[in-house]
Amino acid sequence: MSPEPSVVQPTAAGTTAAELVESVPQLDDSGANTADRYDWQAAMATADGLAMFYDALGDDGRLRPECQDKIVCEWQEDWVLYSGEDVELVSGKHRDPSAGAYTTVNKLAGDGGLAHLFNRWAAMNETPLCRLVTSGGVGNGPPQHVLAAAEHFRSMRSATGTVTVNSEHADIVTDLRNAIAGYSDDTRTRWEGTDSVPALAERDRDAEVARFLAALTITDKQVQRDHVGFAAPSMYIDPVLERMGVANGPAAAVWEAVLTVFRVRMKARGRLPYGGLPLVLRRGSDTSAIPPETRRTLAARTVTMGDIGTAIATALAVPGGFKPVPRMPLTSRLAVKMNVGGCSDNAVERALSLRLDYQDYWSERESGEATARVERKRFERLLQRISDHATESVQPDGALLWRRLQTEVDAVEQDSMPAGMEADVALGGVCDLAGQCKVWFGPRFDVDAVIEDIRMAQEAGS
């Protein structure tokens, strides 16, 4: 989707937040997100959906028939919550533990997405609420001052209906205003004015930022993507099933069923009531501010409370259809070492594949070149030096070491690489050395004994 200008346009009096969210053009469409980011965002959106579903249940544990609450995925922000007249834009930002907390206001505005949230909030006439959901923490100093200012301005708005900047929070408001302007060209242009539009005074810019903070909530330190699958059933599903009066329900199956709905909607592939039928007879009879094409797009991205209820009921009726697929036993030295070191399943699968690519590379060369074997030994000494350097100061956990090794291999000069070898294939060389127990992804242990235990457990269960 092509970027659209985000300058606030005049709107009819009484336009609701929901109408603005659906009718104001998007800045972009997030179709290029990575699979890992999508999955974590889908999980966090699912958690929000389950919280809304919980609140929508009546005393009898059934969904109230009048409930029209819904969530729209990948529209304006990562997802949008609708409940009555209230609308909340939510930005989901996963942050690996190695990246640490947001330590500056600039990082909150850029990496944390507050600048983008502010832009969308302003484009919708300041009507929605806003929330940042992140697995990262908010560091001490200025980032914590942002949280304190947001809490202060929310209280002020709740008590008086208006928001004004006082001396206690003036500096952090100005810092955030400068950070937003640095990351949002549209906002900066609107504030600084054009030949036909005068600039906005700095005090008015600060007042606008204060009103944004009054609409903002930051939910930090959420579950990391590697742990969501284990934690979600007890954290998010058990309370819902208890409220529904379901004792000892298959929480893992229910979680997978509801998460699947959000995964599909995150990719704008939801079922449409009218399928692929064309939009016909559009002769000006539609008085809605939302074009039919946009309504079709939104329908594919929308999760209603009824959708969630249907997913839960289906999983309760047929839990076996939604139970997570069991992991295949890891019985190679490389896979076992990476697993014990804490590497993800995706990292293990990639490592196994890269190791095969590396072995194929040398098999082909050694079959026709007399000097290839000598070159291979020289190169593997370099890889061992790289792995030694990656653990020189501290022995990191396997997941961090895997990323550190990749960074070190990527930095190797091309003239130090064997002819025609890519960096990924070279990383496969590190994996090959790990398979020979020359590289470890954590403290040394008896890997053969672990493999034997796995095989015995597999035989006992078969």
C-alpha positions as CSV (number, residue, x, y, z in Angstrom):
1,M,0.0,0.0,0.0
2,S,1.4,3.4,-0.9
3,P,2.0,5.8,1.9
4,E,-0.7,8.5,2.3
5,P,-0.3,11.9,3.8
6,S,-1.1,11.9,7.5
7,V,-1.8,15.6,8.0
8,V,-5.1,16.0,10.0
9,Q,-7.9,16.8,7.6
10,P,-11.1,18.6,8.6
11,T,-13.9,16.1,9.4
12,A,-17.6,16.4,10.0
13,A,-18.6,17.3,13.6
14,G,-19.4,14.2,15.6
15,T,-17.2,11.8,13.6
16,T,-16.5,8.9,15.9
17,A,-13.1,7.3,16.6
18,A,-14.2,4.1,14.9
19,E,-15.2,5.9,11.8
20,L,-11.9,7.8,11.7
21,V,-9.9,4.6,12.2
22,E,-11.6,3.0,9.3
23,S,-11.7,6.0,6.9
24,V,-8.4,7.8,7.5
25,P,-5.8,6.5,5.0
26,Q,-3.0,4.3,6.5
27,L,0.6,5.3,6.5
28,D,1.7,1.9,5.4
29,D,0.8,-1.8,5.4
30,S,2.9,-4.2,7.4
31,G,2.9,-7.0,4.9
32,A,6.7,-7.5,5.1
33,N,6.9,-8.5,8.8
34,T,8.9,-11.5,9.6
35,A,7.2,-14.8,10.6
36,D,8.6,-14.6,14.2
37,R,7.3,-11.0,14.7
38,Y,3.9,-11.9,13.3
39,D,3.6,-14.9,15.6
40,W,4.5,-12.9,18.7
41,Q,2.2,-10.0,17.7
42,A,-0.6,-12.5,16.9
43,A,-0.1,-14.0,20.4
44,M,-0.3,-10.6,22.1
45,A,-3.4,-9.6,20.0
46,T,-4.9,-13.0,21.0
47,A,-4.3,-12.2,24.6
48,D,-6.1,-8.8,24.2
49,G,-9.0,-10.6,22.4
50,L,-9.3,-13.1,25.2
51,A,-9.4,-10.3,27.7
52,M,-12.2,-8.6,25.8
53,F,-14.0,-11.9,25.5
54,Y,-13.7,-12.5,29.2
55,D,-15.3,-9.1,29.9
56,A,-18.1,-9.8,27.3
57,L,-19.3,-12.9,29.1
58,G,-22.4,-12.7,31.2
59,D,-23.0,-14.1,34.6
60,D,-24.1,-17.4,33.0
61,G,-20.7,-17.7,31.3
62,R,-22.1,-17.1,27.8
63,L,-21.2,-14.3,25.4
64,R,-23.7,-11.4,25.8
65,P,-25.7,-11.3,22.5
66,E,-25.6,-7.5,22.3
67,C,-21.8,-7.5,22.4
68,Q,-20.3,-5.9,19.2
69,D,-16.6,-5.7,20.4
70,K,-14.0,-6.6,17.9
71,I,-10.3,-6.4,16.9
72,V,-9.0,-5.4,13.6
73,C,-5.5,-6.7,12.8
74,E,-2.8,-4.9,10.8
75,W,-4.8,-1.7,10.2
76,Q,-3.4,1.7,11.2
77,E,-1.3,-0.1,13.8
78,D,-0.6,-3.7,14.6
79,W,-4.1,-4.2,15.9
80,V,-7.1,-2.0,16.9
81,L,-9.5,-2.7,19.7
82,Y,-13.2,-1.6,19.4
83,S,-15.5,-1.7,22.4
84,G,-18.6,0.5,22.2
85,E,-17.5,4.0,21.4
86,D,-14.0,3.4,22.6
87,V,-11.2,2.6,20.2
88,E,-7.6,1.7,21.1
89,L,-4.6,1.6,18.7
90,V,-2.0,-1.0,19.8
91,S,1.6,-1.2,18.7
92,G,3.3,-4.6,19.4
93,K,7.1,-4.5,19.6
94,H,9.0,-7.6,20.4
95,R,12.4,-7.0,21.9
96,D,14.9,-9.8,22.5
97,P,16.5,-10.0,26.0
98,S,19.9,-9.2,24.4
99,A,18.6,-5.8,23.2
100,G,17.8,-4.8,26.7
101,A,15.3,-2.1,27.8
102,Y,14.4,1.1,26.1
103,T,17.0,3.3,27.6
104,T,16.3,6.7,25.9
105,V,13.3,8.7,24.8
106,N,14.5,8.4,21.2
107,K,14.4,4.6,21.4
108,L,10.9,4.7,22.7
109,A,9.8,7.0,19.9
110,G,11.6,5.0,17.2
111,D,12.1,1.4,18.1
112,G,9.2,1.5,20.5
113,G,6.9,3.0,17.9
114,L,5.6,6.0,19.9
115,A,6.2,8.3,16.9
116,H,4.1,6.2,14.6
117,L,1.4,5.9,17.3
118,F,1.4,9.6,17.8
119,N,1.1,10.2,14.0
120,R,-2.0,7.9,13.7
121,W,-3.6,9.3,16.9
122,A,-3.2,12.9,15.6
123,A,-4.5,11.9,12.1
124,M,-7.7,10.7,13.8
125,N,-8.4,14.0,15.5
126,E,-6.9,12.7,18.8
127,T,-9.9,10.4,19.4
128,P,-8.4,6.9,20.0
129,L,-6.6,5.6,23.0
130,C,-3.1,4.3,22.4
131,R,-1.0,1.5,23.8
132,L,2.5,0.1,23.4
133,V,2.8,-3.6,24.1
134,T,6.4,-4.8,24.3
135,S,8.5,-7.6,25.6
136,G,11.2,-5.1,26.5
137,G,11.5,-3.1,29.7
138,V,11.4,0.7,30.1
139,G,14.8,1.9,31.4
140,N,15.5,4.3,34.3
141,G,15.8,8.0,33.7
142,P,13.9,9.7,30.9
143,P,12.0,6.6,29.7
144,Q,10.6,6.2,33.2
145,H,9.8,9.9,33.2
146,V,7.6,9.3,30.1
147,L,5.6,6.7,32.0
148,A,5.2,9.1,35.0
149,A,4.1,11.9,32.7
150,A,1.6,9.6,31.0
151,E,0.1,8.6,34.3
152,H,-0.1,12.2,35.5
153,F,-1.8,13.5,32.3
154,R,-4.3,10.5,32.4
155,S,-5.2,11.4,35.9
156,M,-5.6,15.1,35.0
157,R,-7.8,14.3,32.0
158,S,-10.0,12.0,34.2
159,A,-10.4,14.6,36.9
160,T,-10.9,17.8,34.9
161,G,-11.4,16.7,31.3
162,T,-8.5,18.9,30.1
163,V,-4.7,18.4,29.9
164,T,-2.1,21.1,30.6
165,V,1.6,21.0,30.8
166,N,3.1,21.9,34.2
167,S,6.7,22.5,35.1
168,E,7.2,19.1,36.6
169,H,6.7,17.3,33.3
170,A,7.6,20.1,30.8
171,D,11.1,18.8,30.1
172,I,10.1,15.2,29.3
173,V,7.2,16.5,27.1
174,T,9.6,18.6,25.1
175,D,12.1,15.7,24.8
176,L,9.4,13.4,23.5
177,R,8.1,16.1,21.1
178,N,11.6,16.4,19.6
179,A,12.0,12.7,19.3
180,I,8.6,12.3,17.6
181,A,9.6,15.1,15.1
182,G,12.9,13.3,14.4
183,Y,11.1,10.0,13.5
184,S,7.9,11.3,11.7
185,D,8.4,13.6,8.7
186,D,4.7,14.2,8.4
187,T,4.3,15.4,12.0
188,R,7.4,17.6,11.7
189,T,6.0,19.1,8.5
190,R,2.7,19.8,10.1
191,W,4.3,21.4,13.1
192,E,6.8,23.5,11.2
193,G,4.2,24.6,8.6
194,T,4.4,25.2,4.9
195,D,4.1,28.1,2.5
196,S,0.3,28.0,2.9
197,V,0.0,26.7,6.5
198,P,1.6,28.5,9.5
199,A,3.8,26.7,11.9
200,L,2.4,25.5,15.2
201,A,3.8,27.3,18.3
202,E,6.1,25.2,20.5
203,R,3.7,25.5,23.5
204,D,0.9,24.1,21.3
205,R,3.1,21.2,20.1
206,D,3.9,20.4,23.7
207,A,0.2,20.6,24.6
208,E,-0.5,18.1,21.8
209,V,2.1,15.7,23.1
210,A,0.7,16.0,26.6
211,R,-2.8,15.1,25.3
212,F,-1.2,12.1,23.5
213,L,0.4,10.9,26.7
214,A,-3.0,11.2,28.4
215,A,-4.3,8.7,25.9
216,L,-1.2,6.4,26.1
217,T,-0.5,3.2,28.1
218,I,2.7,1.3,27.9
219,T,2.6,-2.4,28.8
220,D,6.2,-3.6,29.0
221,K,8.0,-6.9,29.9
222,Q,5.5,-9.1,28.2
223,V,6.2,-12.8,27.6
224,Q,9.1,-13.4,25.2
225,R,8.2,-15.1,21.9
226,D,10.2,-18.3,22.9
227,H,8.0,-18.7,26.0
228,V,4.5,-17.7,24.8
229,G,3.5,-21.2,23.8
230,F,4.3,-22.5,27.3
231,A,2.8,-19.7,29.3
232,A,-0.3,-18.7,27.3
233,P,-2.7,-21.6,28.2
234,S,-2.4,-20.9,32.0
235,M,-2.1,-17.1,31.7
236,Y,-4.7,-16.4,29.1
237,I,-7.0,-19.4,28.6
238,D,-7.6,-20.8,32.1
239,P,-9.3,-17.6,33.4
240,V,-11.7,-17.6,30.4
241,L,-12.6,-21.3,30.8
242,E,-13.2,-20.8,34.5
243,R,-15.6,-17.9,33.8
244,M,-17.3,-20.1,31.2
245,G,-17.8,-22.8,33.8
246,V,-15.5,-25.3,32.1
247,A,-13.5,-27.3,34.6
248,N,-10.1,-28.7,33.6
249,G,-10.6,-27.8,29.9
250,P,-7.9,-28.4,27.3
251,A,-6.3,-25.0,27.7
252,A,-3.4,-25.7,25.2
253,A,-5.9,-26.8,22.5
254,V,-8.1,-23.7,23.1
255,W,-5.1,-21.4,22.9
256,E,-4.0,-22.9,19.6
257,A,-7.5,-22.6,18.2
258,V,-7.9,-18.9,19.1
259,L,-4.4,-18.0,18.1
260,T,-5.0,-19.6,14.7
261,V,-7.8,-17.2,14.1
262,F,-5.6,-14.2,14.9
263,R,-2.7,-15.6,12.8
264,V,-5.0,-15.7,9.8
265,R,-6.4,-12.2,10.4
266,M,-2.9,-10.8,10.8
267,K,-2.3,-11.8,7.2
268,A,-5.6,-10.3,6.0
269,R,-6.8,-13.7,5.0
270,G,-10.0,-13.9,7.1
271,R,-13.1,-15.4,5.6
272,L,-15.5,-12.9,3.9
273,P,-19.2,-13.5,4.1
274,Y,-19.5,-12.8,0.4
275,G,-16.2,-14.6,-0.5
276,G,-14.7,-13.4,-3.7
277,L,-17.9,-12.1,-5.2
278,P,-17.3,-8.7,-7.0
279,L,-18.6,-5.5,-5.5
280,V,-21.4,-4.5,-7.9
281,L,-24.1,-1.8,-8.3
282,R,-22.1,0.9,-6.4
283,R,-24.0,3.9,-7.8
284,G,-23.7,6.4,-5.0
285,S,-26.3,4.7,-2.8
286,D,-23.7,3.9,-0.2
287,T,-23.6,6.9,2.2
288,S,-20.9,5.4,4.5
289,A,-17.7,7.3,4.8
290,I,-15.9,4.0,4.4
291,P,-15.5,2.8,0.8
292,P,-16.7,-0.7,0.0
293,E,-13.2,-1.8,-0.9
294,T,-12.0,-0.7,2.5
295,R,-14.8,-2.5,4.2
296,R,-13.9,-5.7,2.4
297,T,-10.2,-5.3,3.5
298,L,-11.3,-4.7,7.1
299,A,-13.6,-7.7,7.1
300,A,-10.6,-9.9,6.2
301,R,-8.7,-8.5,9.2
302,T,-11.4,-8.5,11.8
303,V,-11.9,-10.8,14.8
304,T,-15.2,-10.6,16.6
305,M,-16.1,-11.9,20.0
306,G,-18.3,-14.4,18.1
307,D,-15.2,-15.6,16.2
308,I,-13.4,-16.2,19.5
309,G,-16.4,-18.0,21.0
310,T,-16.6,-20.3,18.0
311,A,-12.9,-21.1,18.2
312,I,-13.2,-21.9,21.9
313,A,-16.3,-24.1,21.4
314,T,-14.7,-26.0,18.5
315,A,-11.5,-26.7,20.5
316,L,-13.6,-27.9,23.5
317,A,-15.5,-30.2,21.2
318,V,-12.5,-31.5,19.3
319,P,-9.4,-30.8,21.4
320,G,-7.3,-33.3,19.4
321,G,-7.6,-31.2,16.3
322,F,-5.8,-28.2,18.0
323,K,-3.2,-29.8,20.2
324,P,0.3,-28.5,19.3
325,V,2.2,-30.9,17.1
326,P,4.7,-32.8,19.4
327,R,8.4,-32.0,18.7
328,M,10.4,-34.7,17.0
329,P,13.1,-36.0,19.2
330,L,16.5,-34.3,18.7
331,T,19.0,-37.1,18.4
332,S,22.0,-35.5,16.6
333,R,24.9,-34.0,18.7
334,L,24.4,-30.6,17.1
335,A,20.6,-30.5,17.7
336,V,21.0,-31.8,21.3
337,K,23.7,-29.3,22.2
338,M,21.7,-26.4,20.7
339,N,18.6,-27.5,22.5
340,V,20.3,-27.9,25.9
341,G,21.8,-24.4,25.3
342,G,18.4,-22.9,24.9
343,C,18.3,-22.3,21.1
344,S,14.8,-22.1,19.4
345,D,13.4,-24.9,17.2
346,N,13.8,-22.6,14.2
347,A,17.5,-22.1,15.0
348,V,18.1,-25.8,15.4
349,E,16.4,-26.6,12.0
350,R,18.4,-23.9,10.3
351,A,21.7,-25.1,11.8
352,L,21.0,-28.6,10.6
353,S,20.3,-27.4,7.1
354,L,23.4,-25.1,7.0
355,R,25.6,-28.0,8.2
356,L,24.5,-30.1,5.3
357,D,25.2,-27.2,2.9
358,Y,28.7,-26.9,4.3
359,Q,29.3,-30.6,4.0
360,D,28.1,-30.6,0.4
361,Y,30.4,-27.7,-0.5
362,W,33.5,-29.5,0.7
363,S,32.4,-32.9,-0.6
364,E,32.2,-31.4,-4.1
365,R,35.5,-29.6,-3.9
366,E,37.5,-32.4,-2.2
367,S,36.3,-34.9,-4.9
368,G,38.1,-32.8,-7.6
369,E,40.8,-30.6,-6.0
370,A,43.9,-32.0,-4.3
371,T,44.4,-28.9,-2.1
372,A,40.8,-28.6,-0.9
373,R,41.3,-30.7,2.2
374,V,44.2,-28.5,3.3
375,E,42.1,-25.4,2.7
376,R,39.2,-26.8,4.7
377,K,41.5,-27.4,7.7
378,R,42.8,-23.9,7.5
379,F,39.3,-22.4,7.3
380,E,38.0,-24.6,10.2
381,R,40.9,-23.3,12.4
382,L,39.5,-19.8,11.6
383,L,36.0,-20.9,12.5
384,Q,37.3,-22.3,15.8
385,R,39.0,-19.0,16.5
386,I,35.7,-17.2,15.8
387,S,33.8,-19.4,18.2
388,D,36.5,-19.0,20.8
389,H,36.3,-15.2,20.5
390,A,32.5,-15.3,20.7
391,T,32.8,-16.8,24.2
392,E,36.0,-15.0,25.3
393,S,34.5,-12.7,27.9
394,V,31.5,-14.7,29.1
395,Q,29.8,-18.0,28.2
396,P,26.4,-16.7,26.8
397,D,23.3,-18.9,26.6
398,G,22.9,-20.8,23.4
399,A,20.4,-18.5,21.7
400,L,22.7,-15.5,22.2
401,L,25.8,-17.4,21.2
402,W,24.0,-18.5,18.0
403,R,23.3,-14.9,17.0
404,R,26.8,-13.8,18.1
405,L,28.4,-16.5,15.9
406,Q,26.4,-15.4,12.9
407,T,27.5,-11.8,13.4
408,E,31.2,-12.8,13.7
409,V,31.0,-15.0,10.6
410,D,29.2,-12.3,8.6
411,A,32.1,-10.0,9.4
412,V,34.8,-12.3,7.9
413,E,36.4,-10.7,4.9
414,Q,35.6,-12.3,1.6
415,D,39.2,-13.0,0.8
416,S,39.4,-15.1,4.0
417,M,36.5,-17.3,2.8
418,P,36.9,-20.3,0.6
419,A,36.1,-19.6,-3.1
420,G,32.4,-19.2,-3.7
421,M,31.4,-19.8,0.0
422,E,28.6,-17.6,1.4
423,A,28.5,-16.5,5.0
424,D,25.5,-18.7,5.8
425,V,27.4,-21.8,4.5
426,A,30.4,-20.7,6.6
427,L,28.1,-20.6,9.6
428,G,27.3,-24.2,8.6
429,G,31.0,-24.9,9.2
430,V,30.5,-23.8,12.9
431,C,27.6,-26.2,13.1
432,D,29.7,-29.0,11.6
433,L,32.4,-28.4,14.3
434,A,29.6,-28.5,16.9
435,G,28.5,-31.8,15.6
436,Q,32.1,-33.0,16.1
437,C,32.1,-31.6,19.7
438,K,34.6,-28.9,18.8
439,V,32.2,-26.1,19.5
440,W,29.6,-26.0,22.3
441,F,26.5,-23.9,22.9
442,G,26.9,-23.8,26.6
443,P,28.8,-25.7,29.3
444,R,30.3,-29.0,28.2
445,F,28.2,-32.1,29.1
446,D,27.9,-35.8,28.2
447,V,26.0,-35.3,24.9
448,D,26.1,-39.0,24.0
449,A,24.4,-39.9,27.4
450,V,21.6,-37.4,26.7
451,I,21.1,-38.8,23.2
452,E,20.8,-42.3,24.7
453,D,18.3,-41.1,27.3
454,I,16.2,-39.6,24.5
455,R,16.3,-42.8,22.5
456,M,15.3,-44.9,25.5
457,A,12.4,-42.5,26.3
458,Q,11.3,-42.7,22.6
459,E,11.3,-46.5,22.7
460,A,9.4,-46.6,25.9
461,G,6.7,-44.4,24.5
462,S,6.3,-46.3,21.3
